Amino acid sequence: MADKTRIVVVDDHALLRAGLVRALALDSMIEIVGEGASAADAIELARIHDPDLILLDISMPGNGIEAARAIRDLPNPPRVVMLTVSADDDDVVRALEAGAVGYILKGIDARDIIMAVTSVKADGSFISPDLALRLLSNNTRVQAGPHAAAAKQIRGEFEGSVELH
């Protein structure tokens, strides 16, 4: 039998965090091992609980992208997925550069968040489909900009493992 996916959820909005935890609990193969509200919480929870995956908001005290960067540098880092309202291209690129392997827009339903987590746990990646398509359509602008390497990463991950539904 496969091991459960151990997840830490970090978002400064308690109600949203509680709803996300409840949605993830619908899958018997997911175990929430910690919850927090700041970048400092995220880093500490990653150290203490050694999760498989950590869901981070970008806009929280201490900055989620900075937390992703610090978590990436831990001895045994979990896979980082950003869960945010920001559809800003620069935020996506900065998150990927910081080590995130997923970027999910809030508003996703329970079934889709579970699918995204399952994909990332299986050494894949996940970017919200509408966001990935927009980023790909803006390819020329991004390729010429300062984040060209991250743009190539987005294209490679999108073409290699993101499923559109």
Protein Blocks (a to p, Z undefined) as FASTA:
>chain_A
ZZddddddddfblklmmmmmmmmmmpmkbccfbdcfbfklmmmmmmmnopabdcddfbdg
hijmlmmmmmmmpmbacddddddfblcfklmmmmmmnopabdcdehiafklmmmmmmmmm
nopacddfklmmmmmmmmmmmmmmmklmmmmmmmmmmmmmpccZZ
